[in-house]
Amino acid sequence: MSVRNALLGLLAQKPRHGYELRAAFEAVVGGDANWDVKPAQIYTTLDRLEEAGLVARESDLGEGDEPSRRIYAISEQGEAVLQDWFANGITTEHQRDEFFVKLMVALASGQADPERLIQTQRAHLYREMHDITAQRDAYDPRCEIAQILLLDKAIMHLEADLRWLDMIEHRLEAIKDQPLPEPELRRRGRPRKGTTGSDYPPPESVTSNK
């Protein structure tokens, strides 16, 4: 989720200053344990939104040089960006998995035991699941069902990751038997004259017309 778009949505609800925006964001996501946004990020994002014309400074409370005292409102252009966000799906980045990279580097370098990596990751995921389950169970389903559903999603992802680790463990020997991906090295520098992909020297049909 884009923090920028979330701030636009909260400003569409009503004009706010930076401190209030941060508090509203944390309330929406269920607290800083789920998504911690620093005050500096809020104010930096507001400055960029203002520069882009997506929000406008509506008024100042007291000293105008203090970012926490500036009141911001969403602009018409900001409303259009917000509606575009609502109208489109969100692309996840499941293929950017740090553990997968760690495992592949371990196999390529021989500097770590792949079996031990899997065991360590599995224990880490179980601890994470325990913590998130305890956090979920602390919410009141009568008034905090949205936060409960968010943590249910996180638990489901952890369960899927654990099943994925089981699959890797069962097929680890087959992975070891396969050749590791080799980088495709490209020649650096300017191509030599006449090589494919170079337009120098120019074709004879061009030079002959001069």
Z-matrix of the N, CA and C atoms (Angstrom, degrees):
N
C 1 1.456
C 2 1.515 1 109.87
N 3 1.312 2 115.84 1 140.24
C 4 1.450 3 120.94 2 178.64
C 5 1.517 4 109.79 3 -84.80
N 6 1.330 5 116.65 4 122.95
C 7 1.466 6 120.65 5 175.92
C 8 1.515 7 109.58 6 -61.03
N 9 1.324 8 115.94 7 -35.35
C 10 1.463 9 120.29 8 179.25
C 11 1.521 10 111.03 9 -57.86
N 12 1.324 11 116.65 10 -48.76
C 13 1.456 12 120.24 11 -178.45
C 14 1.519 13 111.85 12 -68.79
N 15 1.326 14 116.44 13 -34.54
C 16 1.462 15 119.61 14 176.94
C 17 1.528 16 110.46 15 -63.02
N 18 1.315 17 117.30 16 -41.38
C 19 1.467 18 120.39 17 178.45
C 20 1.525 19 110.79 18 -65.35
N 21 1.324 20 116.11 19 -38.18
C 22 1.469 21 118.53 20 176.22
C 23 1.528 22 110.51 21 -60.72
N 24 1.320 23 117.05 22 -42.15
C 25 1.448 24 120.32 23 179.73
C 26 1.515 25 112.40 24 -64.35
N 27 1.329 26 116.74 25 -39.59
C 28 1.460 27 120.20 26 179.42
C 29 1.519 28 111.40 27 -70.24
N 30 1.340 29 117.20 28 -31.35
C 31 1.464 30 120.35 29 175.50
C 32 1.523 31 111.31 30 -75.16
N 33 1.340 32 116.81 31 -26.25
C 34 1.456 33 119.56 32 175.65
C 35 1.528 34 110.32 33 -68.83
N 36 1.330 35 115.61 34 -27.88
C 37 1.467 36 119.92 35 176.67
C 38 1.525 37 110.29 36 -67.05
N 39 1.350 38 115.24 37 -46.65
C 40 1.460 39 120.98 38 175.44
C 41 1.528 40 108.76 39 -170.95
N 42 1.341 41 118.68 40 155.29
C 43 1.462 42 120.62 41 176.08
C 44 1.531 43 110.44 42 -61.58
N 45 1.328 44 115.65 43 143.85
C 46 1.463 45 120.54 44 -178.14
C 47 1.521 46 110.11 45 -145.89
N 48 1.331 47 115.76 46 163.18
C 49 1.463 48 120.25 47 169.37
C 50 1.522 49 108.78 48 -100.02
N 51 1.321 50 116.72 49 171.88
C 52 1.453 51 121.29 50 -171.15
C 53 1.512 52 114.19 51 -58.64
N 54 1.324 53 117.47 52 -45.22
C 55 1.459 54 120.50 53 -178.77
C 56 1.522 55 110.47 54 -61.68
N 57 1.331 56 116.93 55 -42.39
C 58 1.461 57 121.46 56 179.34
C 59 1.526 58 110.96 57 -66.49
N 60 1.325 59 116.83 58 -37.06
C 61 1.464 60 120.54 59 177.85
C 62 1.521 61 111.20 60 -62.27
N 63 1.320 62 116.77 61 -44.17
C 64 1.470 63 120.00 62 179.03
C 65 1.521 64 110.79 63 -62.22
N 66 1.333 65 117.16 64 -43.44
C 67 1.459 66 120.62 65 179.04
C 68 1.527 67 111.11 66 -63.86
N 69 1.346 68 116.57 67 -39.91
C 70 1.463 69 120.48 68 179.71
C 71 1.522 70 110.82 69 -67.06
N 72 1.324 71 116.83 70 -39.32
C 73 1.467 72 120.72 71 178.83
C 74 1.523 73 110.33 72 -62.86
N 75 1.327 74 117.28 73 -46.46
C 76 1.456 75 120.79 74 -179.34
C 77 1.521 76 111.08 75 -63.25
N 78 1.346 77 116.63 76 -36.34
C 79 1.461 78 119.90 77 178.42
C 80 1.519 79 110.96 78 -64.99
N 81 1.326 80 116.71 79 -39.51
C 82 1.463 81 121.09 80 -178.67
C 83 1.527 82 111.46 81 -66.88
N 84 1.340 83 117.51 82 -42.41
C 85 1.467 84 120.61 83 -175.60
C 86 1.520 85 112.58 84 -85.91
N 87 1.328 86 117.46 85 -2.79
C 88 1.456 87 120.01 86 178.15
C 89 1.508 88 114.67 87 89.49
N 90 1.330 89 117.56 88 26.89
C 91 1.462 90 121.19 89 176.32
C 92 1.509 91 113.75 90 102.21
N 93 1.333 92 115.52 91 163.94
C 94 1.463 93 120.21 92 -176.98
C 95 1.519 94 112.68 93 -70.79
N 96 1.337 95 118.19 94 -11.99
C 97 1.463 96 119.63 95 175.27
C 98 1.523 97 110.66 96 -67.96
N 99 1.330 98 116.51 97 -27.60
C 100 1.466 99 120.75 98 178.56
C 101 1.515 100 111.69 99 -88.71
N 102 1.329 101 116.82 100 -40.09
C 103 1.475 102 120.30 101 -177.95
C 104 1.519 103 107.46 102 -154.81
N 105 1.301 104 116.37 103 104.29
C 106 1.465 105 121.75 104 -177.69
C 107 1.523 106 109.39 105 -93.49
N 108 1.319 107 115.94 106 115.55
C 109 1.463 108 121.60 107 177.04
C 110 1.527 109 107.95 108 -112.93
N 111 1.320 110 116.35 109 121.43
C 112 1.465 111 120.84 110 -178.66
C 113 1.523 112 110.48 111 -75.31
N 114 1.336 113 117.33 112 150.94
C 115 1.477 114 119.95 113 177.02
C 116 1.525 115 112.71 114 -54.18
N 117 1.323 116 116.96 115 -39.06
C 118 1.469 117 119.71 116 -178.81
C 119 1.521 118 110.87 117 -60.95
N 120 1.335 119 117.65 118 -37.14
C 121 1.460 120 120.38 119 179.01
C 122 1.524 121 110.86 120 -67.27
N 123 1.330 122 116.76 121 -38.28
C 124 1.460 123 120.41 122 178.00
C 125 1.528 124 110.43 123 -61.44
N 126 1.322 125 116.68 124 -49.16
C 127 1.467 126 120.16 125 -176.26
C 128 1.532 127 111.80 126 -69.82
N 129 1.330 128 116.85 127 -36.59
C 130 1.458 129 119.85 128 176.45
C 131 1.526 130 110.37 129 -64.62
N 132 1.326 131 116.65 130 -42.46
C 133 1.463 132 120.49 131 178.99
C 134 1.520 133 110.87 132 -64.52
N 135 1.330 134 117.43 133 -40.91
C 136 1.464 135 120.90 134 178.13
C 137 1.531 136 111.16 135 -62.21
N 138 1.333 137 116.61 136 -40.75
C 139 1.468 138 119.73 137 177.82
C 140 1.520 139 110.81 138 -61.38
N 141 1.344 140 116.85 139 -41.55
C 142 1.465 141 120.05 140 -179.63
C 143 1.528 142 111.16 141 -69.77
N 144 1.317 143 116.32 142 -37.51
C 145 1.464 144 119.46 143 176.91
C 146 1.520 145 111.00 144 -64.00
N 147 1.321 146 115.80 145 -38.49
C 148 1.465 147 119.54 146 179.13
C 149 1.527 148 110.66 147 -68.01
N 150 1.333 149 116.25 148 -41.99
C 151 1.460 150 119.92 149 178.55
C 152 1.524 151 111.27 150 -62.47
N 153 1.332 152 116.99 151 -34.47
C 154 1.462 153 121.55 152 -179.20
C 155 1.528 154 112.38 153 -82.10
N 156 1.323 155 116.95 154 -4.29
C 157 1.456 156 120.41 155 179.73
C 158 1.517 157 114.20 156 79.06
N 159 1.341 158 117.19 157 16.12
C 160 1.465 159 120.74 158 -178.09
C 161 1.524 160 112.10 159 -88.36
N 162 1.324 161 116.96 160 -22.23
C 163 1.459 162 121.45 161 173.46
C 164 1.520 163 108.18 162 -134.41
N 165 1.308 164 115.47 163 160.65
C 166 1.467 165 120.91 164 177.97
C 167 1.516 166 108.58 165 -131.48
N 168 1.320 167 115.19 166 142.64
C 169 1.452 168 119.46 167 176.81
C 170 1.522 169 108.31 168 -75.44
N 171 1.301 170 115.19 169 118.08
C 172 1.461 171 120.23 170 -174.67
C 173 1.514 172 112.18 171 -85.73
N 174 1.332 173 117.08 172 -39.83
C 175 1.467 174 120.72 173 179.71
C 176 1.513 175 109.04 174 -166.65
N 177 1.306 176 116.25 175 169.83
C 178 1.448 177 123.21 176 175.84
C 179 1.522 178 108.47 177 -117.71
N 180 1.312 179 115.93 178 143.91
C 181 1.453 180 120.98 179 173.69
C 182 1.517 181 107.69 180 -105.43
N 183 1.301 182 117.19 181 106.78
C 184 1.464 183 120.08 182 179.22
C 185 1.511 184 111.01 183 76.07
N 186 1.321 185 117.50 184 -122.99
C 187 1.458 186 123.45 185 -176.35
C 188 1.525 187 110.00 186 -75.87
N 189 1.326 188 116.47 187 114.44
C 190 1.455 189 120.97 188 -176.89
C 191 1.504 190 114.67 189 -70.52
N 192 1.339 191 117.86 190 -16.85
C 193 1.454 192 119.92 191 -179.85
C 194 1.527 193 112.40 192 -78.12
N 195 1.302 194 118.05 193 -10.98
C 196 1.453 195 120.86 194 -179.36
C 197 1.525 196 109.49 195 -90.96
N 198 1.355 197 118.46 196 118.48
C 199 1.470 198 120.59 197 -177.16
C 200 1.524 199 112.78 198 -57.30
N 201 1.355 200 117.64 199 -33.61
C 202 1.454 201 120.01 200 -176.15
C 203 1.520 202 112.31 201 -69.86
N 204 1.345 203 117.82 202 -12.18
C 205 1.464 204 120.63 203 -178.53
C 206 1.527 205 112.71 204 -101.73
N 207 1.317 206 118.09 205 0.23
C 208 1.456 207 121.00 206 -179.56
C 209 1.523 208 110.52 207 -86.83
N 210 1.319 209 116.49 208 132.38
C 211 1.458 210 122.21 209 177.84
C 212 1.522 211 108.35 210 -97.84
N 213 1.340 212 116.54 211 127.58
C 214 1.455 213 121.79 212 -177.61
C 215 1.531 214 109.86 213 -114.76
N 216 1.331 215 115.11 214 146.78
C 217 1.462 216 122.55 215 175.28
C 218 1.521 217 108.27 216 -131.32
N 219 1.316 218 116.86 217 150.12
C 220 1.456 219 121.06 218 179.84
C 221 1.529 220 109.67 219 -75.24
N 222 1.339 221 116.05 220 142.96
C 223 1.460 222 121.21 221 179.11
C 224 1.531 223 110.02 222 -94.92
N 225 1.330 224 116.50 223 174.84
C 226 1.468 225 119.76 224 177.33
C 227 1.527 226 110.85 225 -62.44
N 228 1.328 227 115.80 226 -39.23
C 229 1.463 228 119.51 227 177.62
C 230 1.532 229 110.59 228 -64.85
N 231 1.326 230 115.31 229 -38.87
C 232 1.456 231 119.28 230 177.00
C 233 1.516 232 112.34 231 -64.79
N 234 1.342 233 116.40 232 -37.07
C 235 1.459 234 120.86 233 176.44
C 236 1.529 235 110.75 234 -61.13
N 237 1.326 236 116.83 235 -40.35
C 238 1.466 237 120.57 236 179.74
C 239 1.524 238 110.86 237 -65.06
N 240 1.339 239 117.06 238 -42.09
C 241 1.469 240 121.11 239 178.44
C 242 1.525 241 110.33 240 -64.16
N 243 1.322 242 116.33 241 -40.36
C 244 1.457 243 120.98 242 179.35
C 245 1.528 244 111.19 243 -63.63
N 246 1.325 245 117.30 244 -44.21
C 247 1.460 246 120.54 245 179.75
C 248 1.521 247 111.68 246 -66.45
N 249 1.326 248 116.83 247 -32.94
C 250 1.460 249 120.79 248 176.03
C 251 1.527 250 110.56 249 -65.42
N 252 1.324 251 116.56 250 -38.67
C 253 1.471 252 121.84 251 176.54
C 254 1.520 253 110.38 252 -62.79
N 255 1.330 254 116.26 253 -44.67
C 256 1.458 255 120.53 254 179.64
C 257 1.534 256 111.59 255 -65.09
N 258 1.318 257 117.00 256 -31.20
C 259 1.471 258 121.29 257 -173.08
C 260 1.524 259 113.53 258 -82.20
N 261 1.335 260 118.32 259 -12.49
C 262 1.466 261 121.17 260 -174.63
C 263 1.519 262 111.45 261 -117.62
N 264 1.331 263 114.95 262 155.03
C 265 1.461 264 120.61 263 177.73
C 266 1.522 265 111.71 264 -74.90
N 267 1.325 266 115.20 265 167.93
C 268 1.459 267 122.24 266 -179.57
C 269 1.526 268 109.25 267 -108.34
N 270 1.316 269 116.98 268 125.75
C 271 1.459 270 122.08 269 178.55
C 272 1.524 271 109.89 270 -85.48
N 273 1.317 272 116.44 271 123.72
C 274 1.462 273 120.35 272 176.97
C 275 1.526 274 109.64 273 -88.50
N 276 1.328 275 116.55 274 166.92
C 277 1.461 276 121.52 275 -177.38
C 278 1.529 277 109.63 276 -120.37
N 279 1.338 278 116.22 277 55.26
C 280 1.453 279 119.95 278 -178.27
C 281 1.527 280 111.96 279 -64.81
N 282 1.328 281 117.79 280 -26.82
C 283 1.464 282 119.70 281 -176.72
C 284 1.526 283 112.63 282 -79.61
N 285 1.312 284 117.68 283 -11.43
C 286 1.465 285 120.86 284 175.18
C 287 1.530 286 108.08 285 -93.50
N 288 1.308 287 115.34 286 74.98
C 289 1.456 288 121.57 287 -175.55
C 290 1.523 289 109.25 288 -106.15
N 291 1.328 290 116.62 289 119.07
C 292 1.463 291 120.46 290 -175.24
C 293 1.527 292 111.39 291 -66.24
N 294 1.329 293 117.28 292 -37.40
C 295 1.466 294 118.11 293 179.93
C 296 1.525 295 111.19 294 -64.45
N 297 1.338 296 117.18 295 -38.83
C 298 1.464 297 120.01 296 177.26
C 299 1.525 298 110.35 297 -58.96
N 300 1.331 299 116.33 298 -43.74
C 301 1.468 300 119.94 299 178.75
C 302 1.527 301 110.16 300 -63.30
N 303 1.337 302 116.13 301 -43.14
C 304 1.468 303 119.96 302 179.42
C 305 1.527 304 110.94 303 -59.70
N 306 1.335 305 116.90 304 -43.92
C 307 1.459 306 121.28 305 -179.83
C 308 1.520 307 111.29 306 -63.48
N 309 1.335 308 116.83 307 -44.38
C 310 1.459 309 119.89 308 -179.18
C 311 1.528 310 111.57 309 -65.94
N 312 1.316 311 117.03 310 -38.31
C 313 1.468 312 120.42 311 177.83
C 314 1.521 313 110.03 312 -66.84
N 315 1.340 314 116.83 313 -38.34
C 316 1.464 315 120.02 314 177.51
C 317 1.524 316 110.80 315 -62.20
N 318 1.340 317 116.83 316 -42.86
C 319 1.461 318 120.49 317 178.69
C 320 1.524 319 111.18 318 -65.92
N 321 1.324 320 117.13 319 -38.75
C 322 1.465 321 120.55 320 -177.38
C 323 1.522 322 112.41 321 -73.73
N 324 1.340 323 116.93 322 -38.25
C 325 1.459 324 120.59 323 -174.08
C 326 1.516 325 113.84 324 -92.53
N 327 1.331 326 117.04 325 -23.80
C 328 1.455 327 119.97 326 -176.04
C 329 1.512 328 113.56 327 70.91
N 330 1.341 329 116.89 328 16.81
C 331 1.458 330 121.17 329 -175.51
C 332 1.529 331 113.45 330 -92.50
N 333 1.322 332 117.69 331 -2.52
C 334 1.462 333 120.88 332 179.48
C 335 1.514 334 109.21 333 -150.03
N 336 1.336 335 115.99 334 153.18
C 337 1.453 336 122.20 335 179.90
C 338 1.530 337 109.01 336 -84.21
N 339 1.333 338 119.40 337 116.12
C 340 1.467 339 121.21 338 -178.19
C 341 1.528 340 113.11 339 -57.78
N 342 1.352 341 116.79 340 -39.35
C 343 1.463 342 119.33 341 178.73
C 344 1.524 343 111.37 342 -61.17
N 345 1.332 344 116.33 343 -41.63
C 346 1.464 345 120.26 344 179.15
C 347 1.530 346 111.09 345 -66.65
N 348 1.321 347 116.77 346 -36.20
C 349 1.463 348 119.94 347 177.26
C 350 1.524 349 110.69 348 -61.39
N 351 1.329 350 116.59 349 -42.96
C 352 1.460 351 120.48 350 -179.46
C 353 1.528 352 110.52 351 -65.24
N 354 1.317 353 116.94 352 -42.68
C 355 1.456 354 120.50 353 178.98
C 356 1.524 355 111.63 354 -62.97
N 357 1.320 356 115.95 355 -43.10
C 358 1.465 357 120.25 356 179.73
C 359 1.520 358 111.14 357 -64.37
N 360 1.339 359 116.49 358 -42.87
C 361 1.462 360 120.34 359 179.84
C 362 1.526 361 111.16 360 -65.73
N 363 1.329 362 116.71 361 -39.37
C 364 1.460 363 120.15 362 179.53
C 365 1.540 364 110.53 363 -62.71
N 366 1.311 365 116.99 364 -44.50
C 367 1.471 366 120.14 365 178.04
C 368 1.523 367 111.45 366 -62.45
N 369 1.331 368 115.63 367 -38.66
C 370 1.471 369 120.19 368 178.37
C 371 1.523 370 110.82 369 -63.53
N 372 1.330 371 117.23 370 -42.62
C 373 1.460 372 120.61 371 -179.20
C 374 1.528 373 111.40 372 -66.66
N 375 1.315 374 117.40 373 -37.06
C 376 1.467 375 119.91 374 177.89
C 377 1.534 376 110.93 375 -65.53
N 378 1.325 377 116.99 376 -39.94
C 379 1.470 378 119.48 377 177.09
C 380 1.521 379 110.76 378 -64.32
N 381 1.342 380 115.55 379 -41.88
C 382 1.459 381 120.11 380 179.44
C 383 1.532 382 110.59 381 -63.92
N 384 1.331 383 116.39 382 -40.68
C 385 1.463 384 119.88 383 178.91
C 386 1.526 385 110.90 384 -64.28
N 387 1.323 386 116.51 385 -40.18
C 388 1.464 387 120.45 386 178.46
C 389 1.523 388 110.79 387 -60.90
N 390 1.339 389 116.62 388 -44.81
C 391 1.465 390 120.74 389 -178.69
C 392 1.532 391 111.14 390 -65.37
N 393 1.331 392 117.14 391 -44.33
C 394 1.458 393 120.37 392 -178.25
C 395 1.526 394 110.84 393 -68.45
N 396 1.329 395 117.23 394 -36.91
C 397 1.464 396 120.05 395 177.66
C 398 1.520 397 110.72 396 -63.37
N 399 1.338 398 116.61 397 -41.43
C 400 1.464 399 119.93 398 177.41
C 401 1.526 400 111.05 399 -64.02
N 402 1.327 401 116.69 400 -39.20
C 403 1.464 402 120.44 401 177.84
C 404 1.527 403 110.78 402 -65.15
N 405 1.327 404 116.55 403 -42.80
C 406 1.461 405 120.20 404 178.79
C 407 1.522 406 111.69 405 -62.26
N 408 1.325 407 116.00 406 -43.48
C 409 1.467 408 120.01 407 -177.10
C 410 1.528 409 112.84 408 -68.25
N 411 1.334 410 116.07 409 -17.10
C 412 1.463 411 119.14 410 179.11
C 413 1.521 412 112.23 411 -80.92
N 414 1.328 413 117.93 412 -14.63
C 415 1.464 414 120.78 413 178.76
C 416 1.528 415 110.56 414 -77.39
N 417 1.320 416 114.80 415 151.83
C 418 1.456 417 122.15 416 179.14
C 419 1.530 418 108.92 417 -91.91
N 420 1.337 419 119.13 418 113.25
C 421 1.475 420 120.57 419 -177.55
C 422 1.523 421 113.26 420 -64.44
N 423 1.323 422 117.99 421 -13.53
C 424 1.465 423 120.36 422 -179.95
C 425 1.520 424 112.27 423 -77.81
N 426 1.342 425 116.96 424 -21.51
C 427 1.465 426 118.68 425 -177.56
C 428 1.522 427 113.73 426 -142.05
N 429 1.333 428 118.37 427 0.23
C 430 1.462 429 121.22 428 -177.32
C 431 1.529 430 111.27 429 -133.24
N 432 1.318 431 116.41 430 37.30
C 433 1.457 432 120.56 431 -176.20
C 434 1.528 433 111.88 432 -65.66
N 435 1.344 434 117.73 433 -32.29
C 436 1.461 435 119.97 434 179.76
C 437 1.529 436 110.60 435 -62.40
N 438 1.338 437 117.47 436 -44.23
C 439 1.463 438 120.88 437 178.78
C 440 1.528 439 111.04 438 -65.30
N 441 1.339 440 116.98 439 -36.64
C 442 1.458 441 120.54 440 177.97
C 443 1.534 442 110.50 441 -63.32
N 444 1.317 443 116.64 442 -43.09
C 445 1.460 444 120.48 443 179.48
C 446 1.525 445 111.42 444 -64.97
N 447 1.335 446 117.22 445 -36.93
C 448 1.466 447 120.47 446 177.31
C 449 1.524 448 110.71 447 -61.41
N 450 1.334 449 116.77 448 -44.91
C 451 1.457 450 120.01 449 -179.31
C 452 1.528 451 111.33 450 -72.40
N 453 1.338 452 117.38 451 -29.69
C 454 1.464 453 119.52 452 172.66
C 455 1.527 454 110.29 453 -60.27
N 456 1.326 455 116.38 454 -40.02
C 457 1.463 456 119.96 455 177.69
C 458 1.527 457 110.68 456 -63.22
N 459 1.335 458 116.76 457 -42.90
C 460 1.463 459 120.20 458 179.28
C 461 1.524 460 110.61 459 -62.21
N 462 1.326 461 117.30 460 -40.05
C 463 1.468 462 120.85 461 178.83
C 464 1.521 463 110.57 462 -65.22
N 465 1.330 464 116.62 463 -40.47
C 466 1.468 465 120.00 464 178.05
C 467 1.527 466 111.50 465 -62.10
N 468 1.322 467 117.03 466 -39.73
C 469 1.468 468 120.44 467 177.34
C 470 1.529 469 110.53 468 -63.98
N 471 1.327 470 116.84 469 -40.46
C 472 1.459 471 120.01 470 178.66
C 473 1.529 472 110.68 471 -65.08
N 474 1.319 473 117.02 472 -39.74
C 475 1.463 474 120.18 473 177.12
C 476 1.522 475 111.10 474 -62.71
N 477 1.330 476 116.51 475 -40.48
C 478 1.465 477 120.37 476 177.25
C 479 1.524 478 110.91 477 -64.80
N 480 1.326 479 117.46 478 -39.73
C 481 1.464 480 120.82 479 178.46
C 482 1.528 481 110.94 480 -64.24
N 483 1.321 482 116.74 481 -37.56
C 484 1.464 483 119.84 482 178.11
C 485 1.520 484 111.22 483 -65.93
N 486 1.331 485 117.39 484 -41.09
C 487 1.464 486 120.41 485 176.59
C 488 1.520 487 110.77 486 -64.28
N 489 1.343 488 115.99 487 -37.58
C 490 1.466 489 120.65 488 178.53
C 491 1.527 490 110.82 489 -64.08
N 492 1.340 491 117.34 490 -40.01
C 493 1.463 492 120.54 491 176.81
C 494 1.528 493 110.87 492 -62.13
N 495 1.344 494 116.87 493 -38.65
C 496 1.464 495 119.81 494 176.72
C 497 1.529 496 110.82 495 -61.13
N 498 1.339 497 116.60 496 -41.43
C 499 1.458 498 120.70 497 179.21
C 500 1.523 499 110.73 498 -63.22
N 501 1.330 500 116.58 499 -43.66
C 502 1.467 501 120.05 500 179.57
C 503 1.529 502 110.06 501 -62.83
N 504 1.324 503 116.01 502 -44.66
C 505 1.469 504 120.16 503 -178.42
C 506 1.523 505 111.43 504 -60.29
N 507 1.337 506 116.95 505 -40.88
C 508 1.464 507 120.82 506 -179.17
C 509 1.529 508 112.36 507 -69.97
N 510 1.328 509 117.16 508 -24.65
C 511 1.468 510 120.39 509 -175.91
C 512 1.532 511 112.45 510 -114.75
N 513 1.326 512 115.18 511 16.29
C 514 1.460 513 118.81 512 -176.25
C 515 1.525 514 112.46 513 -63.02
N 516 1.320 515 117.94 514 -39.73
C 517 1.463 516 119.95 515 -179.97
C 518 1.523 517 111.01 516 -64.28
N 519 1.340 518 116.34 517 -37.28
C 520 1.466 519 119.46 518 177.65
C 521 1.521 520 110.50 519 -66.05
N 522 1.331 521 116.43 520 -36.68
C 523 1.473 522 119.77 521 177.43
C 524 1.520 523 110.11 522 -65.00
N 525 1.331 524 116.66 523 -42.02
C 526 1.468 525 120.42 524 -179.81
C 527 1.520 526 111.59 525 -63.21
N 528 1.351 527 117.22 526 -33.57
C 529 1.466 528 120.86 527 -177.53
C 530 1.524 529 112.83 528 -74.63
N 531 1.323 530 116.82 529 -16.46
C 532 1.457 531 119.83 530 -178.64
C 533 1.527 532 110.36 531 -88.07
N 534 1.339 533 116.90 532 149.30
C 535 1.468 534 118.93 533 177.88
C 536 1.517 535 110.40 534 -66.72
N 537 1.313 536 115.45 535 141.66
C 538 1.460 537 120.14 536 178.51
C 539 1.527 538 109.99 537 -73.62
N 540 1.329 539 117.82 538 149.29
C 541 1.472 540 119.99 539 177.49
C 542 1.519 541 111.06 540 -58.82
N 543 1.329 542 116.02 541 133.66
C 544 1.455 543 121.84 542 179.23
C 545 1.525 544 109.22 543 -103.38
N 546 1.317 545 116.60 544 139.67
C 547 1.473 546 118.74 545 179.00
C 548 1.515 547 111.27 546 -69.28
N 549 1.319 548 115.59 547 145.08
C 550 1.460 549 120.95 548 176.18
C 551 1.526 550 107.79 549 -92.75
N 552 1.323 551 115.52 550 103.49
C 553 1.457 552 120.26 551 -176.20
C 554 1.524 553 110.17 552 -81.44
N 555 1.300 554 115.74 553 133.37
C 556 1.458 555 121.21 554 178.91
C 557 1.524 556 109.27 555 -111.23
N 558 1.332 557 115.00 556 141.57
C 559 1.452 558 120.29 557 -179.17
C 560 1.534 559 109.31 558 -66.08
N 561 1.308 560 115.54 559 129.51
C 562 1.450 561 120.81 560 179.38
C 563 1.520 562 110.26 561 -88.59
N 564 1.307 563 116.50 562 156.27
C 565 1.453 564 121.16 563 177.40
C 566 1.511 565 112.09 564 93.90
N 567 1.314 566 116.34 565 -178.10
C 568 1.454 567 122.66 566 -177.84
C 569 1.523 568 110.66 567 -75.92
N 570 1.354 569 117.55 568 134.36
C 571 1.470 570 119.03 569 179.02
C 572 1.513 571 111.55 570 -59.54
N 573 1.355 572 115.82 571 148.72
C 574 1.461 573 119.37 572 176.21
C 575 1.517 574 110.48 573 -68.85
N 576 1.313 575 116.29 574 157.60
C 577 1.463 576 121.33 575 -178.52
C 578 1.520 577 110.16 576 -60.13
N 579 1.339 578 114.69 577 132.41
C 580 1.449 579 120.34 578 176.00
C 581 1.508 580 115.22 579 84.95
N 582 1.372 581 118.48 580 -3.30
C 583 1.458 582 119.70 581 179.86
C 584 1.514 583 109.95 582 -77.92
N 585 1.338 584 115.54 583 156.94
C 586 1.456 585 121.19 584 -179.49
C 587 1.515 586 110.04 585 -61.84
N 588 1.303 587 115.01 586 136.91
C 589 1.457 588 119.83 587 178.90
C 590 1.504 589 112.91 588 94.65
N 591 1.330 590 118.33 589 -6.68
C 592 1.455 591 121.52 590 179.38
C 593 1.519 592 109.95 591 -105.74
N 594 1.305 593 116.77 592 139.70
C 595 1.459 594 119.94 593 176.67
C 596 1.527 595 110.62 594 -102.77
N 597 1.340 596 116.41 595 20.74
C 598 1.456 597 121.18 596 178.28
C 599 1.521 598 108.57 597 -128.87
N 600 1.345 599 121.60 598 129.41
C 601 1.467 600 123.65 599 -1.51
C 602 1.530 601 111.70 600 -71.23
N 603 1.319 602 118.73 601 161.66
C 604 1.468 603 121.40 602 -179.30
C 605 1.507 604 110.33 603 -65.49
N 606 1.358 605 116.90 604 156.63
C 607 1.475 606 120.85 605 179.80
C 608 1.535 607 111.58 606 -58.04
N 609 1.357 608 115.55 607 153.09
C 610 1.462 609 120.45 608 -177.32
C 611 1.522 610 111.75 609 -60.45
N 612 1.362 611 116.39 610 -31.85
C 613 1.450 612 118.92 611 -178.53
C 614 1.505 613 111.67 612 -64.28
N 615 1.348 614 116.21 613 -27.00
C 616 1.456 615 120.78 614 179.84
C 617 1.523 616 110.32 615 -79.95
N 618 1.349 617 115.85 616 -45.97
C 619 1.465 618 119.65 617 -176.75
C 620 1.516 619 110.85 618 -68.53
N 621 1.326 620 117.47 619 -31.23
C 622 1.460 621 119.42 620 -175.89
C 623 1.510 622 112.11 621 -71.88
N 624 1.325 623 118.29 622 -20.77
C 625 1.459 624 121.64 623 -179.77
C 626 1.513 625 113.30 624 -82.03
N 627 1.345 626 116.11 625 -10.46
C 628 1.461 627 118.42 626 -178.63
C 629 1.507 628 111.19 627 -83.51
